[in-house]
């Protein structure tokens, strides 16, 4: 007798095993067992190189379903500006929390945590005091003063002291993730009361004990959503740990005081993350197998999404850590393999393929496997906006390039489903009119129709909007960078800037600085150390670098980009001439419009003085005057954006129009001259070291060399450029190796010989001296 159901389940088992094997061992071939849906249009890929970097540029213009990223960004910006007033409408000053509905007497832990998760974004900076050491001021204390901010410290304190339950594995991981993410310096954790210490320890213990277990197989007690929240919380606990997780527990976990940590916390944390990675990977492959064979009864797009998120989160958390042999029943914990990129991208595609016409997703696995009191209500299911927000936050932005149309559909849902409700303060019994504040927000489509806006769903929607805009901006940024052959940052490093040979700016000391590197450190590197969004006092967004050829102006800007860990881009004359001589003005507008989409990028305009010529020059034609005017406007607009730093490098400062060098468009104007005395001595020292000369002898030779150069500094030594300085250093080393010594008289003779062929001599020297007086900083 045939048993179709049994046959069907065997097929699924085989598909699952095949998926796991392929994904585990043949990651690059994972697409082979998953059918690919063919979309309308096509995507053209072109590659080009810049230095050692290779870029793949996606030309979306050839696609029929193209979405304008700039238009998408503008729509998201409109929503982003509305978010503070929408979310703050749910803030309850009396409870220092975010209520599910204004006026609710119950402290909503979940609504408050989801709201707190958004407040760190810059869009809320005018409404929230993020200083956790400030416990005295809050909106509730000064409700009559419109300029007072909500105290993040007080909201976190209220949340920790609220009536949360350690057995609620929705609240527990969410609270750990949000609070420990916001309190990076562990301000709240130090000096806590005995009661709060006990409760926080219970919180951490509940998280670690809730880890998935191998023996439960497919039947884990937690839903995939709650497993993701747990993995996210565990990752938060180890974010700041240096080294592997086998470190002695006494060092603590992510700077958490020892009295808060359960027994064997470090071991349990590592084991929990390993299990999350393993169990979620298996479930991810299982869901892809269901999808592949068309098993709609077992396929669950929400399980797919959250097993994907758990897999990526836990694997990233364990990156570079060693395996641990545990004494627990779990046995040996193996080192987690690197993320299977092909698997992740295919899972993301499958998720977006399940998007409905409204831009969201159908109900999937309930948040609780066995829901409390067996209620099948809307908030028992994951809200699609929360899923999209998490995917956008955790996965690389470029993974979403094929899914821009799907994101745009979600955005349409957000735009068309914002709710308004009047919260009455007073109702006139005669006219029956009510007066009060208007509440704006969203709710999940899983809730009963016509439900009022909810704080938790509004916060989740806000997070989705913020993450979506960040991803869209990053994609636009990458497109611009690739179009103009820019260089992606390779990680923060001061090596290039430290190796940079310094040059004197002037004799006058401003803020203790007389050299180029010192000024750049004070006005650029230090003010922007925390990013473009939070500059400190004295920050400079634009600078003219001028000086003779061969003084490494381009190298200086590259070193600044590397020190800040920012991207780097060069715009030269050829870029503005790309559309021909007859369309330079239009090209200028296009190029600057593209540059305004960049963030945290060092932009170098290299020798573009032909487009900024002095309009007072009688011989200058009308077309050149118009180009100068267009360039002035464009530079001014770029400066106002304050999203990147740009330099203009030139050998001919005097050729520029006066409006260019006037303060306003460029914050600084720095003369980049020849290497100064210290730099020239370093050049000799490096040459001597390369020749194998002993350290003591090197010190004596450099001292003699410095004395000779100092005595002849303003007559000749100052004007030697880098190559000429290297040539003099080489001659000195050769003389020492030949004679076994080198005296000051010999160095003087070599200097005199080198000075005769110096590039900066005659009229060029007069211009050099004059240029040294033109710096402005």
C-alpha positions as CSV (number, residue, x, y, z in Angstrom):
1,X,0.0,0.0,0.0
2,X,1.3,3.4,-1.0
3,X,1.7,6.1,1.6
4,X,2.0,9.4,-0.3
5,X,2.6,11.4,2.9
6,X,5.5,9.2,4.0
7,X,7.0,9.4,0.5
8,X,6.6,13.2,0.6
9,X,8.4,13.5,3.9
10,X,11.3,11.3,2.7
11,X,11.7,13.6,-0.3
12,X,11.9,16.5,2.1
13,X,14.5,14.8,4.2
14,X,16.6,14.1,1.2
15,X,16.3,17.7,0.0
16,X,17.3,18.9,3.5
17,X,20.4,16.6,3.7
18,X,21.4,17.7,0.2
19,X,21.0,21.4,1.1
20,X,23.1,21.0,4.3
21,X,25.8,19.0,2.5
22,X,26.0,21.5,-0.4
23,X,25.9,24.5,1.8
24,X,28.5,23.2,4.2
25,X,31.1,22.0,1.7
26,X,30.3,23.5,-1.6
27,X,29.2,27.0,-0.6
28,X,29.9,28.5,-4.1
29,X,27.6,26.0,-5.7
30,X,24.6,26.4,-3.3
31,X,22.5,28.0,-6.1
32,X,22.6,24.8,-8.0
33,X,19.8,23.2,-5.9
34,X,17.6,26.4,-5.6
35,X,15.8,27.5,-8.7
36,X,16.4,31.1,-9.6
37,X,13.4,33.3,-10.6
38,X,14.1,35.2,-13.8
39,X,13.1,38.8,-13.5
40,X,12.2,41.2,-16.2
41,X,15.0,43.2,-17.7
42,X,18.7,42.5,-17.1
43,X,21.6,43.9,-15.2
44,X,24.8,44.9,-16.9
45,X,28.0,44.4,-14.9
46,X,31.2,46.2,-15.9
47,X,34.5,46.0,-14.1
48,X,37.4,48.3,-13.9
49,X,40.5,48.7,-11.7
50,X,41.9,51.6,-9.8
51,X,45.3,50.8,-8.4
52,X,45.1,47.4,-6.7
53,X,41.3,47.6,-6.3
54,X,38.7,46.0,-8.6
55,X,35.1,47.4,-8.7
56,X,32.0,45.8,-10.1
57,X,29.6,48.6,-11.2
58,X,26.0,47.7,-11.5
59,X,24.4,49.7,-14.3
60,X,20.8,49.8,-13.4
61,X,19.8,52.1,-16.3
62,X,19.5,48.9,-18.5
63,X,16.9,47.4,-16.2
64,X,13.2,47.8,-16.9
65,X,12.3,47.8,-13.2
66,X,14.8,50.5,-12.2
67,X,14.1,52.5,-9.0
68,X,15.6,56.0,-8.7
69,X,17.7,55.8,-5.5
70,X,17.8,59.6,-5.2
71,X,14.0,59.7,-5.3
72,X,13.9,56.9,-2.8
73,X,16.2,58.8,-0.5
74,X,14.1,61.9,-0.7
75,X,11.0,60.0,0.3
76,X,12.8,58.4,3.2
77,X,14.1,61.8,4.3
78,X,10.5,63.1,4.5
79,X,9.5,60.2,6.7
80,X,12.7,60.5,8.7
81,X,11.9,64.1,9.6
82,X,8.5,63.0,10.9
83,X,9.8,60.2,13.1
84,X,10.8,62.2,16.2
85,X,7.3,63.7,16.7
86,X,5.6,60.4,15.9
87,X,7.6,58.4,18.4
88,X,7.8,61.0,21.1
89,X,4.0,61.1,21.1
90,X,4.1,57.9,23.0
91,X,6.5,59.1,25.7
92,X,5.1,59.1,29.2
93,X,7.0,61.6,31.4
94,X,5.4,60.3,34.6
95,X,6.7,56.8,34.1
96,X,9.8,57.8,32.0
97,X,8.9,55.2,29.4
98,X,7.1,54.8,26.1
99,X,3.5,53.6,26.6
100,X,1.8,51.3,24.2
101,X,-0.9,54.0,24.1
102,X,-0.7,57.5,25.6
103,X,-2.3,57.5,29.0
104,X,-1.8,53.8,29.7
105,X,-1.1,53.1,33.4
106,X,1.0,50.0,32.6
107,X,4.7,50.2,32.1
108,X,5.3,48.7,28.7
109,X,8.8,47.1,28.7
110,X,8.6,46.0,25.1
111,X,7.4,49.4,23.7
112,X,10.1,51.2,25.7
113,X,12.9,48.9,24.5
114,X,11.9,49.1,20.8
115,X,11.7,52.9,21.1
116,X,15.0,53.1,22.9
117,X,16.5,51.1,20.0
118,X,15.8,54.1,17.7
119,X,16.8,57.0,19.9
120,X,20.5,56.8,19.3
121,X,20.0,57.9,15.7
122,X,21.0,61.5,14.9
123,X,17.4,62.4,13.9
124,X,16.5,62.3,17.7
125,X,19.6,64.2,18.9
126,X,17.6,67.4,19.6
127,X,15.1,65.5,21.8
128,X,17.2,63.0,23.8
129,X,20.1,63.5,26.2
130,X,22.3,60.5,25.6
131,X,24.7,61.3,28.4
132,X,24.2,58.4,30.8
133,X,26.0,60.2,33.6
134,X,23.3,62.9,33.6
135,X,20.6,61.7,35.9
136,X,19.1,65.0,37.0
137,X,17.4,66.5,34.0
138,X,14.5,65.1,32.0
139,X,11.4,66.2,30.1
140,X,9.4,65.2,33.1
141,X,11.3,67.5,35.4
142,X,11.0,70.5,33.2
143,X,7.9,69.8,31.1
144,X,7.2,73.6,30.7
145,X,10.5,74.2,29.0
146,X,10.4,73.2,25.4
147,X,14.2,73.0,25.1
148,X,14.6,70.2,27.7
149,X,15.4,66.7,26.5
150,X,14.4,63.3,27.5
151,X,17.1,61.8,29.8
152,X,18.2,58.5,28.4
153,X,19.7,57.6,31.8
154,X,16.3,58.0,33.5
155,X,14.5,55.9,30.9
156,X,17.0,53.1,31.2
157,X,16.8,53.3,35.0
158,X,13.0,53.1,34.9
159,X,13.2,50.1,32.5
160,X,15.7,48.2,34.6
161,X,13.5,48.8,37.7
162,X,10.2,47.9,35.9
163,X,8.2,44.7,36.4
164,X,9.9,42.6,33.7
165,X,9.9,38.8,34.0
166,X,13.1,36.7,33.7
167,X,11.0,33.9,32.3
168,X,9.8,36.0,29.4
169,X,12.3,35.2,26.7
170,X,11.0,38.0,24.5
171,X,11.8,40.7,27.1
172,X,15.0,39.2,28.5
173,X,17.2,39.2,25.3
174,X,15.7,42.5,24.0
175,X,16.5,44.2,27.3
176,X,20.0,42.9,27.4
177,X,20.7,43.9,23.8
178,X,19.2,47.4,24.0
179,X,20.6,48.4,27.4
180,X,24.1,47.0,26.9
181,X,24.3,48.5,23.4
182,X,23.4,52.0,24.8
183,X,25.5,51.7,27.9
184,X,28.8,50.9,26.2
185,X,30.8,52.3,29.1
186,X,28.8,50.3,31.6
187,X,27.8,53.4,33.5
188,X,24.6,51.8,34.8
189,X,26.4,48.7,35.8
190,X,28.7,50.3,38.4
191,X,27.5,51.2,41.8
192,X,24.1,49.5,41.5
193,X,22.0,48.7,44.4
194,X,22.0,45.1,45.8
195,X,18.5,44.5,44.5
196,X,19.2,45.7,41.0
197,X,22.5,43.7,40.9
198,X,20.5,40.6,41.8
199,X,17.9,41.3,39.0
200,X,20.5,42.0,36.3
201,X,22.3,38.8,37.2
202,X,19.0,36.9,36.8
203,X,18.6,38.6,33.5
204,X,21.9,37.4,32.2
205,X,21.4,34.0,33.7
206,X,18.1,33.6,32.0
207,X,19.6,34.5,28.6
208,X,22.5,32.0,28.9
209,X,20.3,29.2,30.0
210,X,17.9,29.7,27.1
211,X,20.5,28.7,24.5
212,X,19.4,26.2,21.9
213,X,20.5,22.6,22.5
214,X,21.4,19.9,20.0
215,X,19.3,17.2,21.7
216,X,16.2,19.2,20.8
217,X,16.9,19.0,17.1
218,X,14.2,20.7,15.1
219,X,12.0,21.1,18.1
220,X,13.8,24.0,19.9
221,X,11.6,25.5,22.7
222,X,12.2,29.0,21.3
223,X,10.8,30.3,18.0
224,X,13.3,31.4,15.4
225,X,12.5,35.0,16.2
226,X,13.3,34.6,19.9
227,X,16.4,32.6,19.0
228,X,17.6,35.6,16.9
229,X,16.9,38.0,19.8
230,X,19.0,35.8,22.1
231,X,21.9,35.6,19.6
232,X,21.8,39.3,19.2
233,X,21.9,39.8,22.9
234,X,24.8,37.4,23.3
235,X,26.7,39.1,20.6
236,X,26.2,42.4,22.4
237,X,27.8,40.9,25.5
238,X,31.0,40.0,23.7
239,X,31.3,43.0,21.3
240,X,34.1,44.7,23.3
241,X,36.0,41.5,24.4
242,X,39.5,41.3,23.0
243,X,40.9,37.9,22.2
244,X,39.0,34.7,22.1
245,X,36.3,33.5,24.4
246,X,38.6,31.1,26.3
247,X,39.9,34.0,28.3
248,X,39.7,33.7,32.1
249,X,36.3,34.6,33.3
250,X,37.9,37.0,35.8
251,X,38.4,39.5,33.0
252,X,34.6,39.8,32.7
253,X,32.5,39.8,29.6
254,X,32.4,43.1,27.7
255,X,33.6,45.0,30.8
256,X,30.6,43.8,32.9
257,X,31.4,43.8,36.6
258,X,32.0,40.3,38.0
259,X,29.3,40.4,40.6
260,X,26.7,40.5,37.7
261,X,28.0,37.5,35.9
262,X,26.5,34.0,36.4
263,X,28.9,31.0,37.0
264,X,30.9,30.0,33.9
265,X,29.3,32.9,32.0
266,X,32.1,33.1,29.4
267,X,31.9,29.4,28.6
268,X,28.1,29.5,28.5
269,X,28.2,32.5,26.2
270,X,30.5,30.9,23.7
271,X,28.6,27.6,23.8
272,X,25.3,29.5,23.3
273,X,26.6,31.3,20.2
274,X,28.0,28.1,18.7
275,X,24.7,26.4,19.2
276,X,22.8,29.4,17.7
277,X,25.1,29.3,14.6
278,X,24.7,25.5,14.2
279,X,20.9,25.2,14.8
280,X,20.1,28.3,12.7
281,X,22.2,27.1,9.8
282,X,20.4,23.8,9.8
283,X,17.0,25.5,9.8
284,X,18.1,27.9,7.1
285,X,19.1,25.0,4.8
286,X,15.8,23.2,5.7
287,X,13.7,26.2,4.8
288,X,15.6,26.7,1.5
289,X,14.9,23.0,0.7
290,X,11.2,23.5,1.4
291,X,11.2,26.5,-0.9
292,X,13.1,24.7,-3.6
293,X,10.6,21.8,-3.8
294,X,7.5,23.9,-3.5
295,X,6.5,22.7,-0.1
296,X,4.3,25.6,0.9
297,X,2.9,23.7,4.0
298,X,6.3,23.6,5.7
299,X,8.0,26.6,4.2
300,X,7.8,29.7,6.4
301,X,9.4,32.9,5.2
302,X,9.7,34.3,8.7
303,X,11.5,31.2,9.9
304,X,13.8,31.6,6.9
305,X,14.5,35.2,7.7
306,X,15.2,34.7,11.4
307,X,17.3,31.6,10.9
308,X,19.3,33.7,8.4
309,X,19.6,36.5,10.9
310,X,20.6,34.2,13.7
311,X,23.2,32.4,11.5
312,X,24.8,35.7,10.4
313,X,24.7,37.3,13.8
314,X,26.2,34.3,15.8
315,X,28.8,33.5,13.1
316,X,30.0,37.1,13.0
317,X,30.1,37.1,16.8
318,X,32.4,34.1,16.8
319,X,34.6,35.2,13.9
320,X,38.2,34.4,14.8
321,X,37.4,32.6,18.1
322,X,38.7,29.1,18.9
323,X,36.6,26.1,19.7
324,X,36.1,25.1,23.3
325,X,36.0,21.6,24.7
326,X,33.2,21.8,27.2
327,X,32.7,19.7,30.3
328,X,29.0,20.0,29.8
329,X,26.8,17.4,28.2
330,X,27.1,19.2,24.9
331,X,30.5,17.7,24.1
332,X,33.0,19.4,21.7
333,X,32.2,22.8,20.3
334,X,33.8,23.1,16.9
335,X,35.1,26.3,15.3
336,X,32.3,28.0,13.3
337,X,33.0,28.2,9.6
338,X,32.9,31.5,7.7
339,X,29.6,32.8,6.5
340,X,28.4,31.1,3.3
341,X,27.7,34.3,1.3
342,X,26.0,32.4,-1.6
343,X,23.6,30.8,0.9
344,X,22.8,34.2,2.6
345,X,22.1,35.9,-0.7
346,X,19.8,33.1,-1.9
347,X,17.9,33.2,1.4
348,X,17.5,36.9,1.1
349,X,16.1,36.5,-2.4
350,X,13.7,33.8,-1.3
351,X,12.5,36.1,1.5
352,X,11.8,39.0,-0.8
353,X,10.1,36.6,-3.3
354,X,7.5,36.0,-0.6
355,X,6.6,39.7,-0.3
356,X,2.9,40.3,-0.9
357,X,1.4,43.1,-3.1
358,X,1.1,45.4,-0.1
359,X,4.9,45.3,0.5
360,X,4.8,43.2,3.7
361,X,4.7,39.4,4.5
362,X,2.1,37.0,5.7
363,X,2.1,35.7,9.2
364,X,4.7,33.1,9.9
365,X,5.8,31.2,13.0
366,X,4.3,32.9,16.2
367,X,6.8,34.7,18.4
368,X,6.0,32.2,21.2
369,X,6.0,28.5,20.2
370,X,3.3,28.0,22.8
371,X,1.7,31.4,23.2
372,X,0.6,32.5,26.6
373,X,-3.1,31.8,27.3
374,X,-3.2,30.4,23.7
375,X,-4.2,33.8,22.3
376,X,-4.0,34.1,18.5
377,X,-3.8,37.9,18.5
378,X,-1.9,40.2,16.1
379,X,1.1,41.0,18.4
380,X,1.8,37.3,18.7
381,X,3.3,37.4,15.3
382,X,6.4,39.2,13.9
383,X,5.7,42.6,12.2
384,X,7.3,42.6,8.7
385,X,8.8,46.1,9.3
386,X,10.8,44.6,12.2
387,X,12.1,41.9,10.0
388,X,13.2,44.3,7.3
389,X,14.8,46.5,9.8
390,X,16.9,43.7,11.2
391,X,17.9,42.4,7.8
392,X,19.0,45.9,6.7
393,X,20.9,46.4,9.9
394,X,22.8,43.2,9.9
395,X,23.5,42.3,6.3
396,X,25.9,44.3,4.0
397,X,24.2,47.1,2.1
398,X,25.3,45.7,-1.3
399,X,23.2,42.5,-0.7
400,X,20.1,44.6,-1.1
401,X,20.9,46.1,-4.5
402,X,18.9,43.4,-6.3
403,X,16.0,44.0,-4.0
404,X,15.5,47.8,-4.3
405,X,12.1,47.3,-5.9
406,X,11.0,45.2,-3.0
407,X,12.2,47.8,-0.5
408,X,10.3,50.4,-2.4
409,X,7.1,48.4,-2.0
410,X,7.7,48.3,1.7
411,X,8.3,52.0,1.7
412,X,5.0,52.5,-0.1
413,X,3.2,50.6,2.7
414,X,4.9,52.8,5.3
415,X,3.9,56.0,3.5
416,X,0.3,54.9,2.9
417,X,-0.4,53.3,6.3
418,X,0.5,56.0,8.8
419,X,-2.3,56.5,11.2
420,X,-3.6,59.6,13.0
421,X,-5.6,59.8,16.2
422,X,-6.7,62.6,18.4
423,X,-5.8,62.1,22.0
424,X,-8.3,64.4,23.7
425,X,-7.4,66.6,26.6
426,X,-10.8,68.3,26.7
427,X,-14.2,67.7,25.1
428,X,-16.8,70.5,24.9
429,X,-20.1,69.1,26.1
430,X,-22.1,71.6,24.0
431,X,-20.3,71.5,20.7
432,X,-19.1,67.9,21.3
433,X,-15.7,68.9,19.9
434,X,-12.6,67.5,21.5
435,X,-9.2,69.2,21.7
436,X,-5.9,67.6,22.4
437,X,-2.8,66.3,20.6
438,X,-2.7,64.4,17.4
439,X,-0.9,61.0,17.6
440,X,0.9,59.7,14.5
441,X,2.1,56.2,14.2
442,X,1.7,52.7,12.7
443,X,0.4,49.4,13.7
444,X,1.0,45.8,12.5
445,X,-1.5,44.6,9.9
446,X,-1.7,41.4,12.0
447,X,-3.7,43.5,14.6
448,X,-7.4,44.0,14.4
449,X,-8.4,46.5,11.7
450,X,-8.9,50.1,12.8
451,X,-6.6,49.6,15.8
452,X,-5.0,52.8,17.0
453,X,-1.3,53.4,16.5
454,X,0.9,51.4,18.8
455,X,4.3,52.4,20.3
456,X,6.1,49.1,19.6
457,X,4.9,49.0,15.9
458,X,5.7,52.7,15.4
459,X,9.2,52.1,16.8
460,X,9.7,49.1,14.6
461,X,8.5,51.0,11.5
462,X,10.8,54.0,12.5
463,X,13.8,51.6,12.8
464,X,13.0,50.2,9.3
465,X,12.8,53.7,7.8
466,X,16.1,54.7,9.4
467,X,17.9,51.5,8.3
468,X,16.5,51.7,4.8
469,X,17.7,55.2,4.3
470,X,21.1,54.3,5.6
471,X,21.3,51.4,3.1
472,X,20.1,53.6,0.2
473,X,22.6,56.3,1.0
474,X,25.4,53.7,1.2
475,X,24.4,52.3,-2.2
476,X,24.4,55.8,-3.7
477,X,27.7,56.5,-2.1
478,X,29.2,53.3,-3.6
479,X,27.8,54.1,-7.0
480,X,29.4,57.5,-7.0
481,X,32.7,56.1,-5.7
482,X,32.8,53.5,-8.5
483,X,31.7,55.9,-11.2
484,X,34.7,58.3,-10.5
485,X,37.1,55.4,-9.6
486,X,37.4,56.2,-6.0
487,X,39.2,54.1,-3.3
488,X,37.3,52.4,-0.6
489,X,38.9,52.7,2.9
490,X,40.9,49.7,4.1
491,X,40.5,50.4,7.8
492,X,41.8,53.1,10.1
493,X,45.6,53.4,10.1
494,X,47.9,56.3,10.9
495,X,50.9,54.7,9.2
496,X,50.7,56.8,6.0
497,X,50.1,60.0,8.0
498,X,53.0,59.2,10.4
499,X,55.3,58.5,7.5
500,X,54.4,61.8,5.8
501,X,57.3,64.2,5.8
502,X,56.2,67.5,7.3
503,X,56.6,71.0,6.0
504,X,56.6,74.4,7.7
505,X,53.6,76.6,7.1
506,X,54.9,79.8,8.6
507,X,56.9,81.2,11.5
508,X,53.9,82.2,13.4
509,X,52.4,79.7,15.8
510,X,48.6,79.2,15.9
511,X,47.3,76.8,18.6
512,X,50.9,75.6,18.9
513,X,51.2,74.6,15.3
514,X,53.7,75.8,12.6
515,X,53.7,72.7,10.4
516,X,51.2,71.2,7.9
517,X,50.7,67.9,9.8
518,X,50.1,69.7,13.1
519,X,47.4,71.9,11.5
520,X,45.7,68.9,9.8
521,X,45.7,67.0,13.0
522,X,44.1,69.9,14.9
523,X,41.6,70.9,12.3
524,X,40.7,67.6,10.5
525,X,41.9,64.4,12.2
526,X,41.0,65.1,15.8
527,X,37.7,67.0,15.1
528,X,36.4,64.2,12.9
529,X,37.7,61.3,14.8
530,X,34.2,60.2,15.8
531,X,32.8,60.8,12.3
532,X,31.3,63.5,10.1
533,X,28.1,63.7,12.2
534,X,29.7,64.7,15.4
535,X,32.7,67.0,14.8
536,X,34.4,68.8,17.6
537,X,35.2,72.5,17.8
538,X,37.5,73.8,15.1
539,X,36.5,71.3,12.4
540,X,37.5,72.2,8.9
541,X,35.4,70.8,6.0
542,X,37.4,72.3,3.1
543,X,41.0,73.3,2.4
544,X,43.1,74.7,-0.4
545,X,46.5,73.1,-0.7
546,X,48.9,75.2,-2.8
547,X,52.6,75.1,-3.5
548,X,55.2,74.2,-6.1
549,X,55.0,70.9,-8.0
550,X,56.3,67.7,-6.4
551,X,55.4,68.6,-2.8
552,X,53.1,65.6,-2.4
553,X,49.8,67.4,-2.1
554,X,47.9,64.3,-3.3
555,X,49.8,62.1,-0.9
556,X,48.8,64.4,2.0
557,X,45.1,64.0,1.2
558,X,45.4,60.2,0.8
559,X,47.1,60.0,4.2
560,X,44.3,62.0,5.8
561,X,41.7,59.6,4.3
562,X,43.6,56.6,5.6
563,X,44.0,58.1,9.1
564,X,40.2,58.8,9.3
565,X,39.3,55.5,7.6
566,X,37.3,57.3,5.0
567,X,37.0,56.7,1.3
568,X,39.1,58.7,-1.1
569,X,38.3,60.3,-4.5
570,X,40.2,62.5,-7.0
571,X,38.3,64.8,-9.3
572,X,40.6,66.3,-12.0
573,X,40.2,68.3,-15.2
574,X,39.4,65.2,-17.3
575,X,36.2,64.5,-15.2
576,X,34.8,67.9,-16.1
577,X,35.7,67.5,-19.8
578,X,34.1,64.0,-20.1
579,X,31.0,65.4,-22.0
580,X,33.1,67.6,-24.2
581,X,34.1,71.2,-24.2
582,X,30.7,72.5,-25.1
583,X,29.0,71.0,-22.0
584,X,31.4,71.7,-19.2
585,X,28.9,73.8,-17.2
586,X,26.3,71.0,-17.3
587,X,29.0,68.5,-16.4
588,X,30.0,70.6,-13.4
589,X,26.4,70.5,-12.1
590,X,26.2,66.7,-12.7
591,X,29.5,66.0,-11.0
592,X,28.8,68.1,-7.9
593,X,25.3,66.6,-7.7
594,X,26.9,63.2,-7.5
595,X,29.5,64.3,-5.0
596,X,26.8,65.5,-2.6
597,X,25.7,61.9,-2.2
598,X,29.0,60.9,-0.7
599,X,29.5,60.7,3.1
600,X,32.8,60.5,5.0
601,X,34.9,60.8,1.9
602,X,38.0,62.8,1.3
603,X,37.5,64.5,-2.1
604,X,40.5,66.0,-3.9
605,X,40.0,68.5,-6.7
606,X,43.3,68.3,-8.5
607,X,44.5,71.2,-10.6
608,X,41.1,72.5,-11.7
609,X,42.1,76.1,-11.8
610,X,41.1,76.4,-15.5
611,X,37.5,76.3,-14.3
612,X,38.0,78.9,-11.6
613,X,40.0,81.6,-13.3
614,X,39.9,85.1,-12.1
615,X,36.9,86.9,-13.6
616,X,38.7,90.3,-13.3
617,X,41.2,89.2,-16.0
618,X,40.5,91.4,-19.0
619,X,41.4,88.7,-21.5
620,X,39.1,86.1,-20.0
621,X,36.1,85.2,-22.3
622,X,32.5,85.1,-21.2
623,X,32.3,81.3,-21.3
624,X,35.2,81.1,-18.8
625,X,33.6,83.7,-16.6
626,X,30.4,81.6,-16.5
627,X,32.3,78.4,-15.7
628,X,33.9,80.2,-12.7
629,X,30.5,81.3,-11.5
630,X,29.1,77.8,-11.9
631,X,32.1,76.3,-10.0
632,X,31.7,78.9,-7.2
633,X,28.1,77.9,-6.7
634,X,28.8,74.2,-6.8
635,X,31.7,74.4,-4.3
636,X,29.5,76.5,-1.9
637,X,26.7,74.0,-2.1
638,X,29.1,71.1,-1.4
639,X,30.5,72.9,1.6
640,X,27.0,73.5,3.0
641,X,26.2,69.8,2.9
642,X,28.9,69.0,5.5
643,X,28.9,65.3,4.6
644,X,32.5,65.0,3.3
645,X,35.8,66.9,3.5
646,X,37.2,68.3,0.3
647,X,40.7,69.6,-0.7
648,X,41.7,71.7,-3.7
649,X,45.3,71.2,-4.8
650,X,47.0,73.7,-7.1
651,X,50.4,75.0,-8.1
652,X,49.0,78.4,-9.0
653,X,47.0,80.0,-6.2
654,X,47.1,83.4,-7.9
655,X,45.3,82.2,-10.9
656,X,42.1,81.6,-8.9
657,X,39.2,84.0,-8.8
658,X,39.2,86.0,-5.5
659,X,35.9,84.5,-4.5
660,X,37.4,81.0,-4.4
661,X,40.1,81.9,-1.9
662,X,37.9,84.1,0.2
663,X,36.9,82.6,3.6
664,X,33.6,80.8,3.4
665,X,34.0,78.3,0.6
666,X,37.3,77.0,2.0
667,X,37.9,76.9,5.7
668,X,41.7,76.7,5.4
669,X,44.4,77.7,2.8
670,X,47.6,75.9,3.5
671,X,51.0,76.2,1.7
672,X,52.5,72.8,1.0
673,X,56.2,73.5,0.6
674,X,59.4,71.4,0.7
675,X,60.2,69.1,3.6
676,X,61.2,71.0,6.7
677,X,64.5,70.6,8.7
678,X,63.2,67.7,10.8
679,X,61.9,65.9,7.7
680,X,65.2,66.3,5.8
681,X,67.1,64.8,8.8
682,X,64.7,61.9,8.8
683,X,65.4,61.3,5.2
684,X,69.2,61.1,5.9
685,X,68.6,58.8,8.9
686,X,66.6,56.4,6.9
687,X,69.3,56.3,4.2
688,X,71.9,55.6,6.9
689,X,69.9,52.8,8.4
690,X,69.4,51.2,5.0
691,X,73.2,51.3,4.5
692,X,73.7,49.2,7.7
693,X,75.5,52.0,9.7
694,X,75.5,51.6,13.5
695,X,73.0,53.6,15.6
696,X,75.6,55.7,17.5
697,X,77.3,56.7,14.3
698,X,74.0,57.6,12.7
699,X,73.1,59.9,15.6
700,X,76.5,61.8,15.2
701,X,76.1,62.1,11.4
702,X,72.5,63.4,11.7
703,X,73.5,65.9,14.3
704,X,76.3,67.3,12.0
705,X,73.9,67.2,9.0
706,X,71.2,69.2,11.0
707,X,73.8,71.8,12.0
708,X,74.9,72.4,8.4
709,X,71.4,72.6,7.0
710,X,70.3,74.9,9.8
711,X,73.2,77.3,9.1
712,X,72.2,77.4,5.4
713,X,68.5,77.0,5.8
714,X,67.2,80.3,4.4
715,X,69.9,80.5,1.8
716,X,69.5,77.1,0.1
717,X,68.5,74.1,2.2
718,X,64.9,75.1,2.8
719,X,64.2,75.1,-1.0
720,X,65.1,71.5,-1.7
721,X,62.1,69.4,-2.6
722,X,61.7,65.8,-1.6
723,X,63.7,64.3,-4.5
724,X,66.5,66.9,-4.1
725,X,66.6,66.2,-0.4
726,X,66.8,62.5,-1.0
727,X,69.6,63.1,-3.5
728,X,71.6,65.1,-1.0
729,X,71.1,62.4,1.7
730,X,72.3,59.7,-0.8
731,X,75.5,61.7,-1.6
732,X,76.2,62.1,2.1
733,X,75.8,58.4,2.7
734,X,78.1,57.6,-0.3
735,X,80.7,59.9,1.1
736,X,80.6,58.3,4.5
737,X,80.9,54.8,3.1
738,X,83.8,55.8,1.0
739,X,85.8,57.8,3.5
740,X,84.6,56.3,6.8
741,X,83.6,59.7,8.0
742,X,81.8,62.8,6.9
743,X,82.6,66.3,8.2
744,X,80.5,69.4,8.1
745,X,82.6,70.9,5.4
746,X,81.9,68.0,3.1
747,X,78.2,68.2,3.8
748,X,78.4,72.0,3.1
749,X,80.1,71.3,-0.2
750,X,77.5,68.7,-1.3
751,X,74.7,71.1,-0.3
752,X,76.2,73.9,-2.4
753,X,76.4,71.6,-5.4
754,X,72.8,70.4,-4.9
755,X,71.5,74.0,-4.5
756,X,72.8,74.9,-8.0
757,X,70.3,72.6,-9.6
758,X,67.4,73.2,-7.1
759,X,64.0,73.6,-8.7
760,X,63.0,76.5,-6.5
761,X,65.5,79.1,-7.5
762,X,65.5,82.6,-9.1
763,X,62.0,84.0,-9.6
764,X,60.5,80.7,-8.3
765,X,62.2,81.3,-5.0
766,X,60.7,84.7,-4.7
767,X,57.2,83.2,-5.4
768,X,57.9,80.5,-2.8
769,X,58.7,83.1,-0.1
770,X,55.6,85.1,-0.9
771,X,53.4,81.9,-0.9
772,X,54.5,81.1,2.7
773,X,52.7,84.3,3.8
774,X,49.4,83.3,2.2
775,X,48.4,80.4,4.5
776,X,45.1,80.9,6.3
777,X,44.0,78.6,9.1
